[in-house]
Amino acid sequence: MKISIGSDHAGFEYKEKIKALLQSLGHEVRDFGTHSADPVDYPLYIRPAAQAVASGECERGIVLGGSGNGEAMVANKVRGIRCALCWSYDTARWGREHNDANVLALGQRTIPIELALEIVQIWLNTSFGGGRHIARIKEIEI
């Protein structure tokens, strides 16, 4: 799978570890930055990562920051993106099963790296449930 990834300085460390995990699993990763822990404005890196998913260049995306909140907000402003901010196994699973999330947001300052890596794998390996959720997904798209 081709996956876009982007972070600000507060998510940089986890971005690098998640990128390594994705590559070890055989995924192609397009890294939109940032490329260091120097302070930056997160929209500059998150929007292009989300746009790559919306355009079909990438199948899924992962965005990171300190909390993941601002990153999810930016990603969700891109038409066609359904970004889920996840902090547990269940939120990752439900984000895919119920919401067909095509972008995952994570907060480096909110969860340990081991949990973040597990969330990524659950989110990647969970399919959209379809069924009753299809109509709800269509209602998101305006």
Stockholm file with secondary structure:
# STOCKHOLM 1.0

chainA/1-142         MKISIGSDHAGFEYKEKIKALLQSLGHEVRDFGTHSADPVDYPLYIRPAAQAVASGECERGIVLGGSGNGEAMVANKVRGIRCALCWSYDTARWGREHNDANVLALGQRTIPIELALEIVQIWLNTSFGGGRHIARIKEIEI
#=GR chainA/1-142 SS CEEEEEECGGGHHHHHHHHHHHHHTTCEEEECCCCSSSCCCTHHHHHHHHHHHHTTSSSEEEEEESSSHHHHHHHHTSTTCCEEECCSHHHHHHHHHTTCCSEEEEETTTSCHHHHHHHHHHHHHCCCCCTHHHHHHHHHCC
#=GC SS_cons         CEEEEEECGGGHHHHHHHHHHHHHTTCEEEECCCCSSSCCCTHHHHHHHHHHHHTTSSSEEEEEESSSHHHHHHHHTSTTCCEEECCSHHHHHHHHHTTCCSEEEEETTTSCHHHHHHHHHHHHHCCCCCTHHHHHHHHHCC
//
